[in-house]
């Protein structure tokens, strides 16, 4: 799986969570919480983001829409 993903997170394509200039946390094995089936390898941030969004595609789409339409408040 690691080779198939070119040793990077399946979402952000980073090599892992950057701890400092020389240390990266390893990739996490992501799985479906309903079935237990492994989906891929993710960095800690992407793995947590999916979990915090409860693996809900509509929440994730809403987050994308929010970011695309967001403007900086002066």
CHARMM-style PDB file with segment names, atoms N, HN, CA, C and O in Angstrom:
ATOM      1  N   UNK     1       0.836  -1.187   0.000  1.00  0.00      PROA
ATOM      2  CA  UNK     1       0.000   0.000   0.000  1.00  0.00      PROA
ATOM      3  C   UNK     1       0.882   1.252   0.000  1.00  0.00      PROA
ATOM      4  O   UNK     1       0.596   2.217  -0.709  1.00  0.00      PROA
ATOM      5  N   UNK     2       1.943   1.230   0.790  1.00  0.00      PROA
ATOM      6  HN  UNK     2       2.176   0.446   1.366  1.00  0.00      PROA
ATOM      7  CA  UNK     2       2.849   2.374   0.879  1.00  0.00      PROA
ATOM      8  C   UNK     2       3.490   2.657  -0.478  1.00  0.00      PROA
ATOM      9  O   UNK     2       3.582   3.811  -0.896  1.00  0.00      PROA
ATOM     10  N   UNK     3       3.927   1.617  -1.154  1.00  0.00      PROA
ATOM     11  HN  UNK     3       3.852   0.680  -0.814  1.00  0.00      PROA
ATOM     12  CA  UNK     3       4.517   1.796  -2.484  1.00  0.00      PROA
ATOM     13  C   UNK     3       3.484   2.282  -3.484  1.00  0.00      PROA
ATOM     14  O   UNK     3       3.789   3.143  -4.310  1.00  0.00      PROA
ATOM     15  N   UNK     4       2.278   1.754  -3.430  1.00  0.00      PROA
ATOM     16  HN  UNK     4       2.031   1.055  -2.759  1.00  0.00      PROA
ATOM     17  CA  UNK     4       1.207   2.161  -4.346  1.00  0.00      PROA
ATOM     18  C   UNK     4       0.882   3.645  -4.180  1.00  0.00      PROA
ATOM     19  O   UNK     4       0.495   4.307  -5.142  1.00  0.00      PROA
ATOM     20  N   UNK     5       1.038   4.165  -2.974  1.00  0.00      PROA
ATOM     21  HN  UNK     5       1.352   3.627  -2.192  1.00  0.00      PROA
ATOM     22  CA  UNK     5       0.776   5.575  -2.697  1.00  0.00      PROA
ATOM     23  C   UNK     5       2.049   6.423  -2.799  1.00  0.00      PROA
ATOM     24  O   UNK     5       2.044   7.596  -2.424  1.00  0.00      PROA
ATOM     25  N   UNK     6       3.125   5.840  -3.300  1.00  0.00      PROA
ATOM     26  HN  UNK     6       3.129   4.888  -3.605  1.00  0.00      PROA
ATOM     27  CA  UNK     6       4.404   6.548  -3.435  1.00  0.00      PROA
ATOM     28  C   UNK     6       4.900   7.118  -2.109  1.00  0.00      PROA
ATOM     29  O   UNK     6       5.535   8.173  -2.079  1.00  0.00      PROA
ATOM     30  N   UNK     7       4.613   6.424  -1.024  1.00  0.00      PROA
ATOM     31  HN  UNK     7       4.097   5.567  -1.048  1.00  0.00      PROA
ATOM     32  CA  UNK     7       5.093   6.773   0.318  1.00  0.00      PROA
ATOM     33  C   UNK     7       4.549   8.114   0.814  1.00  0.00      PROA
ATOM     34  O   UNK     7       5.198   8.779   1.621  1.00  0.00      PROA
ATOM     35  N   UNK     8       3.370   8.517   0.342  1.00  0.00      PROA
ATOM     36  HN  UNK     8       2.843   7.977  -0.313  1.00  0.00      PROA
ATOM     37  CA  UNK     8       2.770   9.785   0.764  1.00  0.00      PROA
ATOM     38  C   UNK     8       1.307   9.580   1.160  1.00  0.00      PROA
ATOM     39  O   UNK     8       0.698   8.562   0.831  1.00  0.00      PROA
ATOM     40  N   UNK     9       0.761  10.557   1.867  1.00  0.00      PROA
ATOM     41  HN  UNK     9       1.256  11.384   2.135  1.00  0.00      PROA
ATOM     42  CA  UNK     9      -0.649  10.547   2.265  1.00  0.00      PROA
ATOM     43  C   UNK     9      -1.540  10.518   1.033  1.00  0.00      PROA
ATOM     44  O   UNK     9      -1.273  11.217   0.056  1.00  0.00      PROA
ATOM     45  N   UNK    10      -2.592   9.717   1.074  1.00  0.00      PROA
ATOM     46  HN  UNK    10      -2.809   9.149   1.868  1.00  0.00      PROA
ATOM     47  CA  UNK    10      -3.516   9.582  -0.049  1.00  0.00      PROA
ATOM     48  C   UNK    10      -4.319  10.856  -0.304  1.00  0.00      PROA
ATOM     49  O   UNK    10      -4.875  11.017  -1.390  1.00  0.00      PROA
ATOM     50  N   UNK    11      -4.392  11.760   0.666  1.00  0.00      PROA
ATOM     51  HN  UNK    11      -3.940  11.628   1.548  1.00  0.00      PROA
ATOM     52  CA  UNK    11      -5.172  12.992   0.499  1.00  0.00      PROA
ATOM     53  C   UNK    11      -4.287  14.186   0.172  1.00  0.00      PROA
ATOM     54  O   UNK    11      -4.467  14.822  -0.866  1.00  0.00      PROA
ATOM     55  N   UNK    12      -3.334  14.500   1.047  1.00  0.00      PROA
ATOM     56  HN  UNK    12      -3.188  13.983   1.891  1.00  0.00      PROA
ATOM     57  CA  UNK    12      -2.534  15.726   0.857  1.00  0.00      PROA
ATOM     58  C   UNK    12      -1.223  15.492   0.120  1.00  0.00      PROA
ATOM     59  O   UNK    12      -0.547  16.447  -0.262  1.00  0.00      PROA
ATOM     60  N   UNK    13      -0.864  14.245  -0.078  1.00  0.00      PROA
ATOM     61  HN  UNK    13      -1.413  13.470   0.233  1.00  0.00      PROA
ATOM     62  CA  UNK    13       0.351  13.849  -0.786  1.00  0.00      PROA
ATOM     63  C   UNK    13       1.634  14.290  -0.087  1.00  0.00      PROA
ATOM     64  O   UNK    13       2.672  14.441  -0.731  1.00  0.00      PROA
ATOM     65  N   UNK    14       1.567  14.497   1.219  1.00  0.00      PROA
ATOM     66  HN  UNK    14       0.723  14.375   1.742  1.00  0.00      PROA
ATOM     67  CA  UNK    14       2.750  14.787   2.017  1.00  0.00      PROA
ATOM     68  C   UNK    14       3.310  13.465   2.557  1.00  0.00      PROA
ATOM     69  O   UNK    14       2.610  12.453   2.580  1.00  0.00      PROA
ATOM     70  N   UNK    15       4.562  13.483   2.984  1.00  0.00      PROA
ATOM     71  HN  UNK    15       5.130  14.306   2.965  1.00  0.00      PROA
ATOM     72  CA  UNK    15       5.181  12.244   3.471  1.00  0.00      PROA
ATOM     73  C   UNK    15       4.778  11.898   4.895  1.00  0.00      PROA
ATOM     74  O   UNK    15       5.139  10.837   5.404  1.00  0.00      PROA
ATOM     75  N   UNK    16       4.049  12.766   5.526  1.00  0.00      PROA
ATOM     76  HN  UNK    16       3.756  13.628   5.113  1.00  0.00      PROA
ATOM     77  CA  UNK    16       3.588  12.542   6.891  1.00  0.00      PROA
ATOM     78  C   UNK    16       3.438  13.865   7.592  1.00  0.00      PROA
ATOM     79  O   UNK    16       3.687  14.917   7.002  1.00  0.00      PROA
ATOM     80  N   UNK    17       3.037  13.827   8.835  1.00  0.00      PROA
ATOM     81  HN  UNK    17       2.836  12.972   9.315  1.00  0.00      PROA
ATOM     82  CA  UNK    17       2.862  15.033   9.624  1.00  0.00      PROA
ATOM     83  C   UNK    17       4.232  15.557  10.042  1.00  0.00      PROA
ATOM     84  O   UNK    17       5.008  14.842  10.675  1.00  0.00      PROA
ATOM     85  N   UNK    18       4.527  16.809   9.684  1.00  0.00      PROA
ATOM     86  HN  UNK    18       3.896  17.390   9.170  1.00  0.00      PROA
ATOM     87  CA  UNK    18       5.835  17.383   9.984  1.00  0.00      PROA
ATOM     88  C   UNK    18       5.910  17.780  11.458  1.00  0.00      PROA
ATOM     89  O   UNK    18       5.178  18.660  11.913  1.00  0.00      PROA
ATOM     90  N   UNK    19       6.794  17.127  12.187  1.00  0.00      PROA
ATOM     91  HN  UNK    19       7.388  16.412  11.818  1.00  0.00      PROA
ATOM     92  CA  UNK    19       6.988  17.417  13.603  1.00  0.00      PROA
ATOM     93  C   UNK    19       7.958  18.589  13.768  1.00  0.00      PROA
ATOM     94  O   UNK    19       7.742  19.475  14.595  1.00  0.00      PROA
ATOM     95  N   UNK    20       9.029  18.582  12.970  1.00  0.00      PROA
ATOM     96  HN  UNK    20       9.205  17.863  12.298  1.00  0.00      PROA
ATOM     97  CA  UNK    20       9.995  19.679  12.904  1.00  0.00      PROA
ATOM     98  C   UNK    20      10.718  19.563  11.567  1.00  0.00      PROA
ATOM     99  O   UNK    20      10.287  18.796  10.707  1.00  0.00      PROA
ATOM    100  N   UNK    21      11.794  20.298  11.374  1.00  0.00      PROA
ATOM    101  HN  UNK    21      12.144  20.922  12.073  1.00  0.00      PROA
ATOM    102  CA  UNK    21      12.458  20.320  10.070  1.00  0.00      PROA
ATOM    103  C   UNK    21      12.992  18.971   9.614  1.00  0.00      PROA
ATOM    104  O   UNK    21      13.188  18.765   8.416  1.00  0.00      PROA
ATOM    105  N   UNK    22      13.233  18.049  10.538  1.00  0.00      PROA
ATOM    106  HN  UNK    22      13.075  18.216  11.511  1.00  0.00      PROA
ATOM    107  CA  UNK    22      13.848  16.779  10.177  1.00  0.00      PROA
ATOM    108  C   UNK    22      13.032  15.549  10.543  1.00  0.00      PROA
ATOM    109  O   UNK    22      13.417  14.433  10.195  1.00  0.00      PROA
ATOM    110  N   UNK    23      11.917  15.726  11.235  1.00  0.00      PROA
ATOM    111  HN  UNK    23      11.604  16.632  11.518  1.00  0.00      PROA
ATOM    112  CA  UNK    23      11.152  14.574  11.724  1.00  0.00      PROA
ATOM    113  C   UNK    23       9.710  14.647  11.224  1.00  0.00      PROA
ATOM    114  O   UNK    23       9.023  15.655  11.393  1.00  0.00      PROA
ATOM    115  N   UNK    24       9.275  13.561  10.609  1.00  0.00      PROA
ATOM    116  HN  UNK    24       9.833  12.742  10.472  1.00  0.00      PROA
ATOM    117  CA  UNK    24       7.892  13.429  10.169  1.00  0.00      PROA
ATOM    118  C   UNK    24       7.267  12.250  10.891  1.00  0.00      PROA
ATOM    119  O   UNK    24       7.892  11.200  11.039  1.00  0.00      PROA
ATOM    120  N   UNK    25       6.025  12.427  11.340  1.00  0.00      PROA
ATOM    121  HN  UNK    25       5.517  13.280  11.220  1.00  0.00      PROA
ATOM    122  CA  UNK    25       5.278  11.326  11.925  1.00  0.00      PROA
ATOM    123  C   UNK    25       4.928  10.360  10.799  1.00  0.00      PROA
ATOM    124  O   UNK    25       4.787  10.774   9.648  1.00  0.00      PROA
ATOM    125  N   UNK    26       4.790   9.104  11.113  1.00  0.00      PROA
ATOM    126  HN  UNK    26       4.904   8.767  12.047  1.00  0.00      PROA
ATOM    127  CA  UNK    26       4.483   8.114  10.087  1.00  0.00      PROA
ATOM    128  C   UNK    26       3.039   8.233   9.627  1.00  0.00      PROA
ATOM    129  O   UNK    26       2.218   8.873  10.284  1.00  0.00      PROA
ATOM    130  N   UNK    27       2.742   7.620   8.509  1.00  0.00      PROA
ATOM    131  HN  UNK    27       3.409   7.100   7.975  1.00  0.00      PROA
ATOM    132  CA  UNK    27       1.383   7.612   7.982  1.00  0.00      PROA
ATOM    133  C   UNK    27       0.524   6.653   8.802  1.00  0.00      PROA
ATOM    134  O   UNK    27       1.015   5.655   9.330  1.00  0.00      PROA
ATOM    135  N   UNK    28      -0.764   6.970   8.899  1.00  0.00      PROA
ATOM    136  HN  UNK    28      -1.163   7.780   8.470  1.00  0.00      PROA
ATOM    137  CA  UNK    28      -1.736   6.160   9.637  1.00  0.00      PROA
ATOM    138  C   UNK    28      -2.485   5.260   8.670  1.00  0.00      PROA
ATOM    139  O   UNK    28      -2.712   5.627   7.517  1.00  0.00      PROA
ATOM    140  N   UNK    29      -2.863   4.095   9.137  1.00  0.00      PROA
ATOM    141  HN  UNK    29      -2.678   3.797  10.074  1.00  0.00      PROA
ATOM    142  CA  UNK    29      -3.724   3.210   8.352  1.00  0.00      PROA
ATOM    143  C   UNK    29      -5.154   3.674   8.570  1.00  0.00      PROA
ATOM    144  O   UNK    29      -5.689   3.571   9.674  1.00  0.00      PROA
ATOM    145  N   UNK    30      -5.773   4.189   7.504  1.00  0.00      PROA
ATOM    146  HN  UNK    30      -5.339   4.274   6.608  1.00  0.00      PROA
ATOM    147  CA  UNK    30      -7.154   4.671   7.586  1.00  0.00      PROA
ATOM    148  C   UNK    30      -8.104   3.521   7.297  1.00  0.00      PROA
ATOM    149  O   UNK    30      -7.835   2.681   6.438  1.00  0.00      PROA
ATOM    150  N   UNK    31      -9.224   3.490   8.026  1.00  0.00      PROA
ATOM    151  HN  UNK    31      -9.442   4.172   8.724  1.00  0.00      PROA
ATOM    152  CA  UNK    31     -10.215   2.438   7.810  1.00  0.00      PROA
ATOM    153  C   UNK    31     -11.618   2.999   7.990  1.00  0.00      PROA
ATOM    154  O   UNK    31     -11.811   4.024   8.644  1.00  0.00      PROA
ATOM    155  N   UNK    32     -12.573   2.330   7.414  1.00  0.00      PROA
ATOM    156  HN  UNK    32     -12.416   1.497   6.882  1.00  0.00      PROA
ATOM    157  CA  UNK    32     -13.983   2.665   7.583  1.00  0.00      PROA
ATOM    158  C   UNK    32     -14.396   2.220   8.984  1.00  0.00      PROA
ATOM    159  O   UNK    32     -14.186   1.070   9.367  1.00  0.00      PROA
ATOM    160  N   UNK    33     -14.989   3.146   9.745  1.00  0.00      PROA
ATOM    161  HN  UNK    33     -15.160   4.081   9.434  1.00  0.00      PROA
ATOM    162  CA  UNK    33     -15.373   2.802  11.115  1.00  0.00      PROA
ATOM    163  C   UNK    33     -16.601   1.900  11.179  1.00  0.00      PROA
ATOM    164  O   UNK    33     -16.852   1.264  12.203  1.00  0.00      PROA
ATOM    165  N   UNK    34     -17.362   1.841  10.097  1.00  0.00      PROA
ATOM    166  HN  UNK    34     -17.158   2.358   9.265  1.00  0.00      PROA
ATOM    167  CA  UNK    34     -18.536   0.951  10.071  1.00  0.00      PROA
ATOM    168  C   UNK    34     -18.154  -0.474   9.714  1.00  0.00      PROA
ATOM    169  O   UNK    34     -18.654  -1.424  10.317  1.00  0.00      PROA
ATOM    170  N   UNK    35     -17.255  -0.630   8.720  1.00  0.00      PROA
ATOM    171  HN  UNK    35     -16.849   0.141   8.230  1.00  0.00      PROA
ATOM    172  CA  UNK    35     -16.930  -1.967   8.228  1.00  0.00      PROA
ATOM    173  C   UNK    35     -15.575  -2.476   8.699  1.00  0.00      PROA
ATOM    174  O   UNK    35     -15.328  -3.682   8.713  1.00  0.00      PROA
ATOM    175  N   UNK    36     -14.693  -1.548   9.086  1.00  0.00      PROA
ATOM    176  HN  UNK    36     -14.893  -0.569   9.074  1.00  0.00      PROA
ATOM    177  CA  UNK    36     -13.343  -1.932   9.470  1.00  0.00      PROA
ATOM    178  C   UNK    36     -12.411  -2.135   8.284  1.00  0.00      PROA
ATOM    179  O   UNK    36     -11.238  -2.460   8.469  1.00  0.00      PROA
ATOM    180  N   UNK    37     -12.911  -1.948   7.082  1.00  0.00      PROA
ATOM    181  HN  UNK    37     -13.864  -1.684   6.932  1.00  0.00      PROA
ATOM    182  CA  UNK    37     -12.108  -2.157   5.879  1.00  0.00      PROA
ATOM    183  C   UNK    37     -11.097  -1.017   5.726  1.00  0.00      PROA
ATOM    184  O   UNK    37     -11.445   0.159   5.837  1.00  0.00      PROA
ATOM    185  N   UNK    38      -9.844  -1.386   5.470  1.00  0.00      PROA
ATOM    186  HN  UNK    38      -9.561  -2.341   5.380  1.00  0.00      PROA
ATOM    187  CA  UNK    38      -8.775  -0.418   5.279  1.00  0.00      PROA
ATOM    188  C   UNK    38      -8.979   0.310   3.958  1.00  0.00      PROA
ATOM    189  O   UNK    38      -9.260  -0.305   2.930  1.00  0.00      PROA
ATOM    190  N   UNK    39      -8.832   1.661   4.005  1.00  0.00      PROA
ATOM    191  HN  UNK    39      -8.604   2.161   4.840  1.00  0.00      PROA
ATOM    192  CA  UNK    39      -9.015   2.483   2.802  1.00  0.00      PROA
ATOM    193  C   UNK    39      -7.693   2.962   2.227  1.00  0.00      PROA
ATOM    194  O   UNK    39      -7.564   3.123   1.014  1.00  0.00      PROA
ATOM    195  N   UNK    40      -6.713   3.191   3.086  1.00  0.00      PROA
ATOM    196  HN  UNK    40      -6.818   3.060   4.072  1.00  0.00      PROA
ATOM    197  CA  UNK    40      -5.438   3.701   2.598  1.00  0.00      PROA
ATOM    198  C   UNK    40      -4.597   4.227   3.740  1.00  0.00      PROA
ATOM    199  O   UNK    40      -4.907   4.010   4.912  1.00  0.00      PROA
ATOM    200  N   UNK    41      -3.525   4.924   3.383  1.00  0.00      PROA
ATOM    201  HN  UNK    41      -3.274   5.100   2.431  1.00  0.00      PROA
ATOM    202  CA  UNK    41      -2.620   5.509   4.353  1.00  0.00      PROA
ATOM    203  C   UNK    41      -2.767   7.018   4.326  1.00  0.00      PROA
ATOM    204  O   UNK    41      -2.756   7.632   3.259  1.00  0.00      PROA
ATOM    205  N   UNK    42      -2.905   7.615   5.501  1.00  0.00      PROA
ATOM    206  HN  UNK    42      -2.914   7.116   6.368  1.00  0.00      PROA
ATOM    207  CA  UNK    42      -3.086   9.052   5.614  1.00  0.00      PROA
ATOM    208  C   UNK    42      -2.120   9.615   6.643  1.00  0.00      PROA
ATOM    209  O   UNK    42      -1.694   8.915   7.562  1.00  0.00      PROA
ATOM    210  N   UNK    43      -1.777  10.896   6.479  1.00  0.00      PROA
ATOM    211  HN  UNK    43      -2.122  11.465   5.733  1.00  0.00      PROA
ATOM    212  CA  UNK    43      -1.006  11.569   7.520  1.00  0.00      PROA
ATOM    213  C   UNK    43      -1.944  11.798   8.707  1.00  0.00      PROA
ATOM    214  O   UNK    43      -3.162  11.679   8.575  1.00  0.00      PROA
ATOM    215  N   UNK    44      -1.381  12.119   9.837  1.00  0.00      PROA
ATOM    216  HN  UNK    44      -0.391  12.215   9.944  1.00  0.00      PROA
ATOM    217  CA  UNK    44      -2.164  12.313  11.050  1.00  0.00      PROA
ATOM    218  C   UNK    44      -3.234  13.390  10.859  1.00  0.00      PROA
ATOM    219  O   UNK    44      -4.374  13.207  11.286  1.00  0.00      PROA
ATOM    220  N   UNK    45      -2.878  14.508  10.225  1.00  0.00      PROA
ATOM    221  HN  UNK    45      -1.952  14.656   9.879  1.00  0.00      PROA
ATOM    222  CA  UNK    45      -3.843  15.595  10.052  1.00  0.00      PROA
ATOM    223  C   UNK    45      -5.026  15.178   9.180  1.00  0.00      PROA
ATOM    224  O   UNK    45      -6.174  15.442   9.535  1.00  0.00      PROA
ATOM    225  N   UNK    46      -4.764  14.538   8.056  1.00  0.00      PROA
ATOM    226  HN  UNK    46      -3.831  14.323   7.767  1.00  0.00      PROA
ATOM    227  CA  UNK    46      -5.857  14.122   7.169  1.00  0.00      PROA
ATOM    228  C   UNK    46      -6.710  13.035   7.820  1.00  0.00      PROA
ATOM    229  O   UNK    46      -7.932  13.029   7.668  1.00  0.00      PROA
ATOM    230  N   UNK    47      -6.076  12.126   8.537  1.00  0.00      PROA
ATOM    231  HN  UNK    47      -5.084  12.131   8.661  1.00  0.00      PROA
ATOM    232  CA  UNK    47      -6.811  11.073   9.232  1.00  0.00      PROA
ATOM    233  C   UNK    47      -7.745  11.682  10.285  1.00  0.00      PROA
ATOM    234  O   UNK    47      -8.907  11.290  10.391  1.00  0.00      PROA
ATOM    235  N   UNK    48      -7.234  12.629  11.052  1.00  0.00      PROA
ATOM    236  HN  UNK    48      -6.290  12.947  10.966  1.00  0.00      PROA
ATOM    237  CA  UNK    48      -8.044  13.289  12.083  1.00  0.00      PROA
ATOM    238  C   UNK    48      -9.153  14.112  11.453  1.00  0.00      PROA
ATOM    239  O   UNK    48     -10.273  14.140  11.964  1.00  0.00      PROA
ATOM    240  N   UNK    49      -8.849  14.789  10.338  1.00  0.00      PROA
ATOM    241  HN  UNK    49      -7.940  14.767   9.924  1.00  0.00      PROA
ATOM    242  CA  UNK    49      -9.862  15.616   9.674  1.00  0.00      PROA
ATOM    243  C   UNK    49     -11.052  14.764   9.243  1.00  0.00      PROA
ATOM    244  O   UNK    49     -12.201  15.155   9.451  1.00  0.00      PROA
ATOM    245  N   UNK    50     -10.788  13.609   8.646  1.00  0.00      PROA
ATOM    246  HN  UNK    50      -9.855  13.292   8.477  1.00  0.00      PROA
ATOM    247  CA  UNK    50     -11.891  12.727   8.247  1.00  0.00      PROA
ATOM    248  C   UNK    50     -12.688  12.287   9.466  1.00  0.00      PROA
ATOM    249  O   UNK    50     -13.918  12.265   9.433  1.00  0.00      PROA
ATOM    250  N   UNK    51     -11.998  11.940  10.531  1.00  0.00      PROA
ATOM    251  HN  UNK    51     -10.999  11.958  10.558  1.00  0.00      PROA
ATOM    252  CA  UNK    51     -12.676  11.517  11.751  1.00  0.00      PROA
ATOM    253  C   UNK    51     -13.514  12.630  12.356  1.00  0.00      PROA
ATOM    254  O   UNK    51     -14.646  12.403  12.783  1.00  0.00      PROA
ATOM    255  N   UNK    52     -12.954  13.840  12.392  1.00  0.00      PROA
ATOM    256  HN  UNK    52     -12.035  14.024  12.045  1.00  0.00      PROA
ATOM    257  CA  UNK    52     -13.702  14.972  12.949  1.00  0.00      PROA
ATOM    258  C   UNK    52     -14.915  15.319  12.098  1.00  0.00      PROA
ATOM    259  O   UNK    52     -15.915  15.819  12.612  1.00  0.00      PROA
ATOM    260  N   UNK    53     -14.831  15.055  10.801  1.00  0.00      PROA
ATOM    261  HN  UNK    53     -14.018  14.648  10.383  1.00  0.00      PROA
ATOM    262  CA  UNK    53     -15.968  15.278   9.905  1.00  0.00      PROA
ATOM    263  C   UNK    53     -16.866  14.040   9.833  1.00  0.00      PROA
ATOM    264  O   UNK    53     -17.802  13.984   9.035  1.00  0.00      PROA
ATOM    265  N   UNK    54     -16.567  13.055  10.671  1.00  0.00      PROA
ATOM    266  HN  UNK    54     -15.807  13.100  11.319  1.00  0.00      PROA
ATOM    267  CA  UNK    54     -17.355  11.826  10.804  1.00  0.00      PROA
ATOM    268  C   UNK    54     -17.493  11.054   9.493  1.00  0.00      PROA
ATOM    269  O   UNK    54     -18.508  10.397   9.258  1.00  0.00      PROA
ATOM    270  N   UNK    55     -16.469  11.136   8.639  1.00  0.00      PROA
ATOM    271  HN  UNK    55     -15.645  11.669   8.829  1.00  0.00      PROA
ATOM    272  CA  UNK    55     -16.473  10.456   7.336  1.00  0.00      PROA
ATOM    273  C   UNK    55     -17.710  10.802   6.512  1.00  0.00      PROA
ATOM    274  O   UNK    55     -18.134  10.017   5.664  1.00  0.00      PROA
ATOM    275  N   UNK    56     -18.282  11.963   6.759  1.00  0.00      PROA
ATOM    276  HN  UNK    56     -17.938  12.601   7.448  1.00  0.00      PROA
ATOM    277  CA  UNK    56     -19.530  12.385   6.117  1.00  0.00      PROA
ATOM    278  C   UNK    56     -19.219  13.211   4.863  1.00  0.00      PROA
ATOM    279  O   UNK    56     -18.732  14.337   4.958  1.00  0.00      PROA
ATOM    280  N   UNK    57     -19.504  12.643   3.700  1.00  0.00      PROA
ATOM    281  HN  UNK    57     -19.900  11.728   3.623  1.00  0.00      PROA
ATOM    282  CA  UNK    57     -19.210  13.298   2.426  1.00  0.00      PROA
ATOM    283  C   UNK    57     -19.903  14.647   2.320  1.00  0.00      PROA
ATOM    284  O   UNK    57     -19.313  15.598   1.807  1.00  0.00      PROA
ATOM    285  N   UNK    58     -21.141  14.755   2.792  1.00  0.00      PROA
ATOM    286  HN  UNK    58     -21.621  13.983   3.209  1.00  0.00      PROA
ATOM    287  CA  UNK    58     -21.844  16.037   2.717  1.00  0.00      PROA
ATOM    288  C   UNK    58     -21.171  17.104   3.574  1.00  0.00      PROA
ATOM    289  O   UNK    58     -21.081  18.260   3.163  1.00  0.00      PROA
ATOM    290  N   UNK    59     -20.697  16.727   4.764  1.00  0.00      PROA
ATOM    291  HN  UNK    59     -20.770  15.787   5.098  1.00  0.00      PROA
ATOM    292  CA  UNK    59     -19.959  17.681   5.603  1.00  0.00      PROA
ATOM    293  C   UNK    59     -18.700  18.152   4.894  1.00  0.00      PROA
ATOM    294  O   UNK    59     -18.370  19.338   4.905  1.00  0.00      PROA
ATOM    295  N   UNK    60     -17.997  17.197   4.273  1.00  0.00      PROA
ATOM    296  HN  UNK    60     -18.265  16.234   4.265  1.00  0.00      PROA
ATOM    297  CA  UNK    60     -16.772  17.546   3.564  1.00  0.00      PROA
ATOM    298  C   UNK    60     -17.062  18.456   2.366  1.00  0.00      PROA
ATOM    299  O   UNK    60     -16.315  19.401   2.113  1.00  0.00      PROA
ATOM    300  N   UNK    61     -18.133  18.180   1.636  1.00  0.00      PROA
ATOM    301  HN  UNK    61     -18.740  17.412   1.841  1.00  0.00      PROA
ATOM    302  CA  UNK    61     -18.524  19.047   0.511  1.00  0.00      PROA
ATOM    303  C   UNK    61     -18.908  20.436   1.020  1.00  0.00      PROA
ATOM    304  O   UNK    61     -18.564  21.445   0.405  1.00  0.00      PROA
ATOM    305  N   UNK    62     -19.614  20.481   2.137  1.00  0.00      PROA
ATOM    306  HN  UNK    62     -19.894  19.661   2.637  1.00  0.00      PROA
ATOM    307  CA  UNK    62     -19.981  21.773   2.724  1.00  0.00      PROA
ATOM    308  C   UNK    62     -18.742  22.546   3.159  1.00  0.00      PROA
ATOM    309  O   UNK    62     -18.687  23.767   3.017  1.00  0.00      PROA
ATOM    310  N   UNK    63     -17.757  21.843   3.684  1.00  0.00      PROA
ATOM    311  HN  UNK    63     -17.802  20.851   3.799  1.00  0.00      PROA
ATOM    312  CA  UNK    63     -16.508  22.499   4.082  1.00  0.00      PROA
ATOM    313  C   UNK    63     -15.797  23.074   2.863  1.00  0.00      PROA
ATOM    314  O   UNK    63     -15.258  24.179   2.922  1.00  0.00      PROA
ATOM    315  N   UNK    64     -15.793  22.336   1.766  1.00  0.00      PROA
ATOM    316  HN  UNK    64     -16.231  21.438   1.717  1.00  0.00      PROA
ATOM    317  CA  UNK    64     -15.182  22.825   0.521  1.00  0.00      PROA
ATOM    318  C   UNK    64     -15.921  24.059   0.032  1.00  0.00      PROA
ATOM    319  O   UNK    64     -15.293  25.054  -0.329  1.00  0.00      PROA
ATOM    320  N   UNK    65     -17.244  24.007   0.016  1.00  0.00      PROA
ATOM    321  HN  UNK    65     -17.755  23.199   0.309  1.00  0.00      PROA
ATOM    322  CA  UNK    65     -18.047  25.161  -0.418  1.00  0.00      PROA
ATOM    323  C   UNK    65     -17.782  26.372   0.463  1.00  0.00      PROA
ATOM    324  O   UNK    65     -17.675  27.496  -0.027  1.00  0.00      PROA
ATOM    325  N   UNK    66     -17.679  26.137   1.757  1.00  0.00      PROA
ATOM    326  HN  UNK    66     -17.767  25.224   2.155  1.00  0.00      PROA
ATOM    327  CA  UNK    66     -17.389  27.216   2.699  1.00  0.00      PROA
ATOM    328  C   UNK    66     -16.055  27.868   2.365  1.00  0.00      PROA
ATOM    329  O   UNK    66     -15.960  29.093   2.287  1.00  0.00      PROA
ATOM    330  N   UNK    67     -15.024  27.048   2.170  1.00  0.00      PROA
ATOM    331  HN  UNK    67     -15.102  26.053   2.234  1.00  0.00      PROA
ATOM    332  CA  UNK    67     -13.702  27.581   1.873  1.00  0.00      PROA
ATOM    333  C   UNK    67     -13.673  28.312   0.529  1.00  0.00      PROA
ATOM    334  O   UNK    67     -13.034  29.356   0.401  1.00  0.00      PROA
ATOM    335  N   UNK    68     -14.366  27.761  -0.475  1.00  0.00      PROA
ATOM    336  HN  UNK    68     -14.885  26.912  -0.371  1.00  0.00      PROA
ATOM    337  CA  UNK    68     -14.402  28.407  -1.784  1.00  0.00      PROA
ATOM    338  C   UNK    68     -15.116  29.750  -1.747  1.00  0.00      PROA
ATOM    339  O   UNK    68     -14.771  30.650  -2.512  1.00  0.00      PROA
ATOM    340  N   UNK    69     -16.101  29.902  -0.876  1.00  0.00      PROA
ATOM    341  HN  UNK    69     -16.381  29.171  -0.254  1.00  0.00      PROA
ATOM    342  CA  UNK    69     -16.868  31.136  -0.815  1.00  0.00      PROA
ATOM    343  C   UNK    69     -16.441  32.091   0.286  1.00  0.00      PROA
ATOM    344  O   UNK    69     -16.954  33.206   0.380  1.00  0.00      PROA
ATOM    345  N   UNK    70     -15.513  31.661   1.112  1.00  0.00      PROA
ATOM    346  HN  UNK    70     -15.097  30.755   1.036  1.00  0.00      PROA
ATOM    347  CA  UNK    70     -15.113  32.485   2.246  1.00  0.00      PROA
ATOM    348  C   UNK    70     -14.302  33.695   1.800  1.00  0.00      PROA
ATOM    349  O   UNK    70     -13.465  33.618   0.901  1.00  0.00      PROA
ATOM    350  N   UNK    71     -14.576  34.788   2.447  1.00  0.00      PROA
ATOM    351  HN  UNK    71     -15.256  34.851   3.178  1.00  0.00      PROA
ATOM    352  CA  UNK    71     -13.769  36.008   2.232  1.00  0.00      PROA
ATOM    353  C   UNK    71     -13.224  36.425   3.579  1.00  0.00      PROA
ATOM    354  O   UNK    71     -13.806  36.127   4.623  1.00  0.00      PROA
ATOM    355  N   UNK    72     -12.125  37.102   3.545  1.00  0.00      PROA
ATOM    356  HN  UNK    72     -11.652  37.343   2.697  1.00  0.00      PROA
ATOM    357  CA  UNK    72     -11.524  37.576   4.775  1.00  0.00      PROA
ATOM    358  C   UNK    72     -12.330  38.744   5.311  1.00  0.00      PROA
ATOM    359  O   UNK    72     -12.636  39.689   4.584  1.00  0.00      PROA
ATOM    360  N   UNK    73     -12.666  38.672   6.574  1.00  0.00      PROA
ATOM    361  HN  UNK    73     -12.418  37.905   7.165  1.00  0.00      PROA
ATOM    362  CA  UNK    73     -13.406  39.771   7.210  1.00  0.00      PROA
ATOM    363  C   UNK    73     -12.424  40.900   7.486  1.00  0.00      PROA
ATOM    364  O   UNK    73     -11.408  40.688   8.148  1.00  0.00      PROA
ATOM    365  N   UNK    74     -12.722  42.118   6.977  1.00  0.00      PROA
ATOM    366  HN  UNK    74     -13.547  42.290   6.439  1.00  0.00      PROA
ATOM    367  CA  UNK    74     -11.781  43.248   7.185  1.00  0.00      PROA
ATOM    368  C   UNK    74     -11.697  43.675   8.638  1.00  0.00      PROA
ATOM    369  OT1 UNK    74     -10.957  44.602   8.968  1.00  0.00      PROA
TER     370      UNK     74
END
